[in-house]
Protein backbone atom coordinates (compact mmCIF):
# COMPACT_ATOMS: atom_id res chain seq x y z
CA UNK A 1 0.00 0.00 0.00
CA UNK A 2 1.52 3.31 -1.08
CA UNK A 3 1.00 6.22 1.30
CA UNK A 4 2.94 8.78 -0.75
CA UNK A 5 -0.26 10.81 -0.76
CA UNK A 6 0.30 11.41 2.97
CA UNK A 7 3.83 12.82 2.51
CA UNK A 8 3.81 15.77 4.92
CA UNK A 9 6.20 17.75 2.71
CA UNK A 10 3.62 18.01 -0.09
CA UNK A 11 0.66 20.38 0.11
CA UNK A 12 -1.79 17.49 -0.35
CA UNK A 13 -0.14 15.34 2.32
CA UNK A 14 0.08 18.27 4.71
CA UNK A 15 -3.58 19.10 4.08
CA UNK A 16 -4.75 15.51 4.59
CA UNK A 17 -2.80 15.22 7.83
CA UNK A 18 -4.20 18.57 8.95
CA UNK A 19 -7.68 17.21 8.27
CA UNK A 20 -6.91 14.17 10.44
CA UNK A 21 -5.72 16.49 13.23
CA UNK A 22 -8.96 18.51 12.95
CA UNK A 23 -11.17 15.40 13.06
CA UNK A 24 -9.32 13.87 16.02
CA UNK A 25 -9.36 17.16 17.94
CA UNK A 26 -13.07 17.42 17.18
CA UNK A 27 -13.73 13.93 18.53
CA UNK A 28 -11.88 14.69 21.77
CA UNK A 29 -13.56 18.09 22.09
CA UNK A 30 -17.01 16.70 21.34
CA UNK A 31 -16.83 14.38 24.33
CA UNK A 32 -15.68 17.24 26.58
CA UNK A 33 -18.35 19.64 25.36
CA UNK A 34 -21.07 16.97 25.49
CA UNK A 35 -20.22 16.35 29.15
CA UNK A 36 -20.19 20.11 29.94
CA UNK A 37 -16.49 20.68 30.55
CA UNK A 38 -14.55 23.92 30.07
CA UNK A 39 -12.48 23.11 26.99
CA UNK A 40 -14.74 21.73 24.28
CA UNK A 41 -14.64 21.28 20.54
CA UNK A 42 -13.01 24.55 19.54
CA UNK A 43 -10.24 24.47 22.15
CA UNK A 44 -9.26 20.86 21.47
CA UNK A 45 -9.32 21.32 17.68
CA UNK A 46 -7.17 24.46 17.89
CA UNK A 47 -4.66 22.82 20.25
CA UNK A 48 -4.47 19.71 18.07
CA UNK A 49 -4.05 21.75 14.88
CA UNK A 50 -1.52 24.10 16.47
CA UNK A 51 0.60 21.21 17.73
CA UNK A 52 0.41 19.64 14.28
CA UNK A 53 1.40 22.89 12.55
CA UNK A 54 4.43 23.48 14.78
CA UNK A 55 5.57 19.89 14.42
CA UNK A 56 4.88 19.88 10.68
CA UNK A 57 6.93 23.05 10.32
CA UNK A 58 10.10 21.15 11.14
CA UNK A 59 9.38 18.70 8.31
CA UNK A 60 8.71 21.50 5.84
CA UNK A 61 11.76 23.63 6.59
CA UNK A 62 14.35 20.89 6.35
CA UNK A 63 12.88 17.41 5.84
CA UNK A 64 16.25 15.61 5.88
CA UNK A 65 17.45 16.93 9.24
CA UNK A 66 14.26 17.89 11.02
CA UNK A 67 14.57 17.57 14.78
CA UNK A 68 10.97 16.73 15.54
CA UNK A 69 11.67 15.83 19.16
CA UNK A 70 12.94 19.34 19.92
CA UNK A 71 9.88 20.92 18.35
CA UNK A 72 7.60 18.46 20.17
CA UNK A 73 9.18 19.23 23.54
CA UNK A 74 8.59 22.95 23.03
CA UNK A 75 5.00 22.32 21.97
CA UNK A 76 4.46 20.26 25.13
CA UNK A 77 5.89 23.08 27.27
CA UNK A 78 3.71 25.69 25.60
CA UNK A 79 0.56 23.63 25.99
CA UNK A 80 1.49 23.10 29.63
CA UNK A 81 1.29 26.85 30.18
CA UNK A 82 -2.05 26.92 28.38
CA UNK A 83 -3.32 24.10 30.57
CA UNK A 84 -2.21 25.92 33.70
CA UNK A 85 -4.64 28.67 32.76
CA UNK A 86 -7.65 26.38 33.07
CA UNK A 87 -6.75 25.05 36.52
CA UNK A 88 -8.68 26.93 39.21
CA UNK A 89 -8.37 26.81 42.96
CA UNK A 90 -11.62 27.25 44.83
CA UNK A 91 -10.81 27.12 48.53
CA UNK A 92 -9.48 23.64 49.18
CA UNK A 93 -10.83 22.32 45.87
CA UNK A 94 -8.88 22.34 42.64
CA UNK A 95 -10.84 22.26 39.39
CA UNK A 96 -9.76 21.94 35.80
CA UNK A 97 -7.03 19.31 36.12
CA UNK A 98 -8.80 16.91 33.75
CA UNK A 99 -9.43 19.73 31.30
CA UNK A 100 -5.77 20.76 31.40
CA UNK A 101 -4.66 17.16 30.92
CA UNK A 102 -7.04 16.76 28.00
CA UNK A 103 -5.76 19.91 26.30
CA UNK A 104 -2.21 18.64 26.84
CA UNK A 105 -3.10 15.22 25.38
CA UNK A 106 -4.82 16.87 22.39
CA UNK A 107 -1.49 18.48 21.63
CA UNK A 108 0.13 15.05 21.65
CA UNK A 109 -2.44 13.88 19.11
CA UNK A 110 -1.57 16.84 16.89
CA UNK A 111 2.13 16.00 17.11
CA UNK A 112 1.39 12.34 16.30
CA UNK A 113 -0.41 13.44 13.13
CA UNK A 114 3.07 14.22 11.77
CA UNK A 115 4.54 10.73 12.13
CA UNK A 116 4.51 8.30 9.23
CA UNK A 117 1.75 6.09 10.64
CA UNK A 118 -1.35 8.14 11.51
CA UNK A 119 -2.79 5.17 13.37
CA UNK A 120 -0.80 6.25 16.44
CA UNK A 121 -2.67 9.55 16.55
CA UNK A 122 -6.00 7.76 16.17
CA UNK A 123 -5.15 5.31 18.96
CA UNK A 124 -4.25 8.11 21.38
CA UNK A 125 -7.35 10.19 20.52
CA UNK A 126 -9.69 7.24 20.95
CA UNK A 127 -7.94 6.33 24.21
CA UNK A 128 -8.49 9.85 25.57
CA UNK A 129 -12.22 9.68 24.83
CA UNK A 130 -12.57 6.16 26.24
CA UNK A 131 -10.70 7.14 29.41
CA UNK A 132 -13.03 10.06 29.97
CA UNK A 133 -16.16 8.01 29.31
CA UNK A 134 -15.13 5.06 31.49
CA UNK A 135 -12.84 6.43 34.17
CA UNK A 136 -14.81 9.58 35.06
CA UNK A 137 -17.87 7.60 36.26
CA UNK A 138 -15.56 5.15 38.06
CA UNK A 139 -13.74 8.02 39.78
CA UNK A 140 -17.04 9.61 40.83
CA UNK A 141 -18.23 6.28 42.23
CA UNK A 142 -15.03 5.83 44.27
CA UNK A 143 -15.26 9.41 45.58
CA UNK A 144 -18.81 8.79 46.81
CA UNK A 145 -17.84 5.55 48.56
CA UNK A 146 -14.71 6.69 50.36
CA UNK A 147 -14.73 8.10 53.87
CA UNK A 148 -14.08 11.82 54.18
CA UNK A 149 -10.53 12.59 55.27
CA UNK A 150 -9.57 15.21 57.75
CA UNK A 151 -7.35 17.82 56.25
CA UNK A 152 -5.19 19.62 58.83
CA UNK A 153 -4.61 22.60 56.55
CA UNK A 154 -8.29 22.96 55.71
CA UNK A 155 -9.28 22.61 59.37
CA UNK A 156 -6.74 25.29 60.39
CA UNK A 157 -7.98 27.59 57.63
CA UNK A 158 -11.58 27.16 58.76
CA UNK A 159 -10.61 27.85 62.37
CA UNK A 160 -8.74 30.96 61.27
CA UNK A 161 -11.82 32.16 59.36
CA UNK A 162 -14.04 31.59 62.42
CA UNK A 163 -11.66 33.60 64.58
CA UNK A 164 -11.70 36.47 62.06
CA UNK A 165 -15.50 36.42 62.00
CA UNK A 166 -15.61 36.58 65.80
CA UNK A 167 -13.19 39.52 65.79
CA UNK A 168 -15.38 41.33 63.26
CA UNK A 169 -18.46 40.65 65.36
CA UNK A 170 -16.71 42.08 68.45
CA UNK A 171 -15.54 45.14 66.48
CA UNK A 172 -19.06 45.69 65.11
CA UNK A 173 -20.59 45.34 68.58
CA UNK A 174 -18.24 48.03 69.88
CA UNK A 175 -19.39 50.45 67.21
C-alpha positions, -999 to +999 in steps of 0.1 A: +000+000+000+015+033-011+010+062+013+029+088-007-003+108-008+003+114+030+038+128+025+038+158+049+062+177+027+036+180-001+007+204+001-018+175-004-001+153+023+001+183+047-036+191+041-048+155+046-028+152+078-042+186+089-077+172+083-069+142+104-057+165+132-090+185+130-112+154+131-093+139+160-094+172+179-131+174+172-137+139+185-119+147+218-136+181+221-170+167+213-168+144+243-157+172+266-183+196+254-211+170+255-202+163+291-202+201+299-165+207+305-145+239+301-125+231+270-147+217+243-146+213+205-130+246+195-102+245+221-093+209+215-093+213+177-072+245+179-047+228+203-045+197+181-041+218+149-015+241+165+006+212+177+004+196+143+014+229+126+044+235+148+056+199+144+049+199+107+069+230+103+101+211+111+094+187+083+087+215+058+118+236+066+143+209+064+129+174+058+162+156+059+175+169+092+143+179+110+146+176+148+110+167+155+117+158+192+129+193+199+099+209+183+076+185+202+092+192+235+086+229+230+050+223+220+045+203+251+059+231+273+037+257+256+006+236+260+015+231+296+013+269+302-020+269+284-033+241+306-022+259+337-046+287+328-077+264+331-068+250+365-087+269+392-084+268+430-116+272+448-108+271+485-095+236+492-108+223+459-089+223+426-108+223+394-098+219+358-070+193+361-088+169+338-094+197+313-058+208+314-047+172+309-070+168+280-058+199+263-022+186+268-031+152+254-048+169+224-015+185+216+001+151+217-024+139+191-016+168+169+021+160+171+014+123+163-004+134+131+031+142+118+045+107+121+045+083+092+017+061+106-013+081+115-028+052+134-008+062+164-027+096+166-060+078+162-052+053+190-043+081+214-073+102+205-097+072+210-079+063+242-085+098+256-122+097+248-126+062+262-107+071+294-130+101+300-162+080+293-151+051+315-128+064+342-148+096+351-179+076+363-156+052+381-137+080+398-170+096+408-182+063+422-150+058+443-153+094+456-188+088+468-178+056+486-147+067+504-147+081+539-141+118+542-105+126+553-096+152+577-073+178+562-052+196+588-046+226+565-083+230+557-093+226+594-067+253+604-080+276+576-116+272+588-106+278+624-087+310+613-118+322+594-140+316+624-117+336+646-117+365+621-155+364+620-156+366+658-132+395+658-154+413+633-185+407+654-167+421+685-155+451+665-191+457+651-206+453+686-182+480+699-194+505+672 
